[in-house]
Amino acid sequence: MKPAALAALLLLAACSDPRLNAGISIGTGGVAITPSVSGGLGGGRISYSP
């Protein structure tokens, strides 16, 4: 597992309202998937997308 992904998962464990997003889009080039995870922390929002 990449260190950045591991750090993001650890941060999300301490966050409120964690979310997992698939980010699916369809265009002329086909289907694109951009996964991301995010969570609330101290009134802000932290997001990680590989």
N, C-alpha and C positions, 0 to 999 in steps of 0.2 A: 504494500500500500504506500502511496506517495506520502511524504511527510506533511505536505500542505493539506491533503485530504484528511489525514489523521488529526491534524490540528483543528480543522473545521468541524469534524465530528465531536471532538472534545469540547469545543466552544458551544456547539449546539446543545450538548448535554446540560450546560448551565443556563441556557436561554429559555425564555418563555415563548410560547406560541411557535414551536419549530415547524417548518414547512419543507416539503420535498416537491420540486416542480420538474416536469418532463420537458417543457419548452418545445413542443412539437409545432413545426410550421410547414406548410405546403406551398410550394412555389413552382415556377417554370422549370427549375432544375431538379425537382423531386421533393422528397420529404427530408427535412432536417430535424434532428433531435439535439437539444442543448440542455442537458440536465443541470439542476442547481439545487442547493439546499440553503435555507436561511432561517434566522431566528431573531427574536427581539432581545435586546440587551441594553439595559439602562435607558430606556426611552428611544433608542435608535434601533436600526435593523442591520444585522450582519448577513452577508450573502457570499456564497462560494460557488463558482461555476468553473469546471475544468476546461 
